[in-house]
Amino acid sequence: MPELTIASLFRVAGNTLPRPGMQYGLYPERCAVHRGWLENLLLRATGLFNRQSPYRKLRLAHFLKQVNAFRQTLAGLSDAELDARTRAVRTCLRYQGLVAPLTAEAFALIREVARRSTGLFHYDEQVMGGWVMLQGMLAEMETGEGKTLTATLPACTAALAGLPVHVITVNDYLARRDSSVMQPVYERLGLSIGTITEGMDETARRAAYACDVTYCTNKQIAFDYLRDRMILRNGPGKLALQLERLHRHSARIDRLLLRGLCFAIVDEADSVLIDEAGTPLVISRGSTVTEEHSRVRVYEQALAVAGGLTEGIDYVLDMRQRDIHLTQTGKATLATRMGDLGEVWRMERRREEYVTQALFAIHLFRRDSEYLVTDGKIRIVDHFTGRVIADRSWQRGLHQIIEVKEGCAISTPDETLARISYQRFFSRYLHLSGMTGTATEAATELHATYGIKVLAIPTHKPSQLTPLPTRVYATAGEKWRAVVVRLRTLHEQGRPVLIGTPSVRDSEFLSRMLAESQIPHQVLNARQDKHEARLVAQAGKPGCITVATNMAGRGTDIPLAAGVATAGGLHIIATGLNDARRIDRQLFGRCARQGAPGSCESILSLEDELVTRFASKSIRDVAAIWLSRPLPLAGRACLALLRLCQSRVERDQRRLRRQLEHVDEYLGRILAFSGRSE
């Protein structure tokens, strides 16, 4: 460790870190930068070539060698000597910054502290992942490689240097679990740790964000940031915020929740930065009850009129784009039928919007797929995780129309107070990094949107995953019968099985088929998400069959019971392709973790939603004829058709995310000009 002298302090005085203070202000964050189309094009092009830089790999190998050089020395220190060494490194990091020799020793210290406090020791591959994140990149680490422990390396190093660190994950359970498991490491290093979960009041949130390291979910921190923006309004200067304290009893800086956006580590980064980036985050307030009761009749009339319209004549339904628009004939029909229904229907734009929303509610938003009805309320289901999204509602009257459709009590519509997209929010971090099991497929988009590069980390042990051939059937009925037969065989072999289904409806349909066949099983979907940890803990027992929505239980380990590895390990069955190939890979990554045996297969049909949305009926009929005949390449041709449909979904999703990003940038410029909050 280099000696810290007065002379060295003068040499490193200019090497400041982006932390709250005089230079970066009390609320540091990156300024929004508008990029032109040419710059965006160049970013996407360079993203194709920077995934596996040989130079970066050489730097990684050199850093790992430096970390391992400290191993024996630190292992021989007493606890008191180790604590003194930690304090010395912390002082140097605060003055010299995250320079390579210091970060190498910090990693070695954290490694030794973790061994003594938790019994866990970072593998070389985890050290590599930590270095990648400390460089502001995304580490692609296979599922089961210990990303929770890996995150402590960059998180502790940055926190020792004085940076407020946010470790961001996808749900409250993971935030609580990870912070609880890693708490002994942080405390032994003299670092405070906080956890943000749903339902906490402002005082508790402010205290948690004031800690050195804060574990939270992407939704919680983004909404807390929006609340801060509403307090800051049009963003006063750094000096103005500090001067407020001199002449105000309640300065705005004292009412803020966060301390800025300094250093973020995003777990399950592809889910947060890509999958969930298609929906903006909105803070809103409800209208008055009197206003809403006057609209109930309007929603009922909109549903009644929409149900009487004819597809292809009055409106066009585009299942591929999940869009509906009225034709000129349909607009004329509305003018004729609704002119005498009341004042609200005489306004052309309003009646067309209400009826269009009603058509969406009838044709595109299905119960037990896009939403559940529990306790007389509509609960939105996250398409990517299979979990219920708490306190979320659709905008522009759609939520209320669906409530009328399902016979639920009508909630009050919301007035938007502030909004932001994930693209805009995460791009404001001064240091953004992350980790996930599947990022290579999205590397170009990640670099173009967030300026973050992807580097794949080798596995600690060779993978023993056995992929089995994909089977494609002509009808959904044939597919589900084949799944039941396959499950009976695996159950008799004593193998635990996890079945991924596209929706809650499909998981419950398969559950009924298994019950009729007297095959014992458990179900994990949005209705059972409160019992997720318990169900996942049982999923690795001999003969246990778990029917789940595709991403239910993501981020949690499925421990294998004794004797399961000998029987072949956990088996995964996918009953439908996801919207992206990397999500398929996430599902299959639930088995064969950390060198354990496991196998996976896909059982699909030409009637799966992905195919019906993107392939015409004539093409599906031809493919079904191929499958009915003993043609040698029929199965491969049909699988190619399904993959083509999947690639179209991926392309459309990317387009929608780009559109949201452009809209968000435009609204940001408009609102900034008007002096309003985002």
Beta strands, then each sheet from edge to edge (+ up, - down):
strand 1: 138-140
strand 2: 165-169
strand 3: 193-195
strand 4: 213-217
strand 5: 263-267
strand 6: 281-286
strand 7: 315-318
strand 8: 323-326
strand 9: 371-374
strand 10: 377-380
strand 11: 414-420
strand 12: 431-436
strand 13: 454-456
strand 14: 464-467
strand 15: 471-473
strand 16: 497-501
strand 17: 522-524
strand 18: 545-549
strand 19: 570-574
strand 20: 597-605
sheet 1: 3+ 4+ 2+ 5+ 12+ 1+ 13+
sheet 2: 6+ 11-
sheet 3: 7+ 8-
sheet 4: 9+ 10-
sheet 5: 14+ 20+ 15+
sheet 6: 14+ 20+ 19+ 16+ 18+ 17+
end
